Amino acid sequence: MQVTPSNAADKFDDDDYPAYTMGRAAEMLGTTPAFLRAVGEARLIVPLRSEGGHRRYSRYQLRIAARARELVDQGTPIEAACRIVILEDQLEEALRLNEELRRSNGSANQPTGP
């Protein structure tokens, strides 16, 4: 597939597109590659691999890693920080789904005519 300029821009607008190398990701987070490896080993984030085998991170993964780093900086052990972030993410998703269900059930219960 040939990448056109608009197609490339679409990829960078995608929060899940693995646009960042480990070095760049660590620099953006103000941390080390070892920290990124550690959150990967804890299965908080699973980076995609380039054709050459290098880790690549998405913006979404960097936000997740940044939250873990906040907790670690506050003294939380890395394994516990990763578990907290996973639970926070699951809770956020459950709340979002509940809100969608409320909206769809609310519109289904609305009268449809006079």
N, C-alpha and C positions, 0 to 999 in steps of 0.2 A: 504494500500500500504506500503510495506516495504521500508525503506530508506536505500539505499546502499551508501557507501562513495562517489562514483562518482556522484550519484544523489544529495546528500547533497551538494557537491561542486558546482554543477550546480545551485542550489538555491542561494548560496551565491554570485555567479557571476551575478545573475539576479538583475538589478537595482531596480526592482519592488517587490522583495521578502521582506516581512516584518520581517527583521532579528533583529531589535533593540527594546529593551524595552524603555519605556518612560524615565526611569532613565539614561540608557546608552545613549540614544539620546540626552537628555539634557546635559549630561556630554560632549559628543562629540562636541556639539554646543557651549558649554560654557555659557549655559543659565539655566533657571529653568523649571521644569515641568509645571509651571503656564504659561510660554510663549508658550509652545507646546499646552497646552489646549486652549490658546487664539487664536493661528493661526488655530486650529481646529474649534473653534467656529466661526471664520471668514470664514470658509470653504476653506481656502487656501490649507490645506491638510486634508485628512480624513483617519486617521490611521485604519488599520484593527484591529480586536480584536482577542485575543487568546481565546482558549476554556474557560479559566477562566474569560474572559471579560477584560483582560488587553490590553492597547493600544500597538500596534507594528508598527514600522516605517521602511520604505524602505530607501535605499541610495538616491533614487530620491527625496523622500519626505524630507529627511534631507538637501539636496542641496537647495530645495525650501525654507525650513524654515531658512536656513543659509542666503539666500539672503534677506528674510524679516527682519532678525535680523540686517543685515548691515544697512538697511534703518531705522529701529527703533533706532539703535545706533547713526544715523546721525540726529535724532530728528523728524523723520516722525512718525505720530501717527500709531498705529498698524493696524487699519482698512485701512488706506490709503496705508500703506506698503504692506498689503496683496493684495489690489486691483492692485497696481503697478506690483507686482510680477505676478499676474494672467495675466495681460495685456502683460507683457514681454514674458511670456510663450506662450500665444496665438500668438503673433507676430512671435516668433521663429518658431513655428509650421507652420504658414502661409508661412513664407519665405522658409522653407524646402519643403513644398508642391509645391510652385511655382517653385522652382529649379528642382524638380522631373518632373513637367509638361514640363518645358523648355527642359530638357534633352530628355524626351520621344517624344515631338513634333519635336525636332531637328533631332532625329534619324528617325522619320517617314517621314521627308521631304528630307532625303538623297537619292540620286539616288541609285538604287539597282543593276545596271549593266551597261555594255557598250552600 
